[in-house]
Amino acid sequence: MVSGSTAGSVDRSVRHASISSVIPWSVDRLIALGAQRVEGDYPEDADFVVLADPAGRLCCVIA
């Protein structure tokens, strides 16, 4: 499932993708295709990763 929204004052569209049980492989694949991991204060038990595509659009990959 992918859904879009606008995050507060940030003028970027945020995408959320639910990819259960394959998140490590999916994140590695997206990074290999040009995405970059967005650094932040993630909870220790986070089940998601925020990535940015080469154009700077954010993508939240959720397990």
KARA-V842780 format. One line per field, one symbol per residue. phi: phi as a letter, one per 40 degrees, with the letter a starting at -180 (. if undefined). psi: psi as a letter, one per 40 degrees, with the letter a starting at -180 (. if undefined). Layout:
BEGIN
phi: ???
psi: ???
END
This chain:
BEGIN
phi: .bbbabcfcccbcbbbbcbcgbdccccdccccchcbcccacccdbdbabbbbcdcgccbbcbc
psi: hhiiihhbehfihhihhhgieeddddddddddeeihhhiagiidfhfihhihideehihhhh.
END
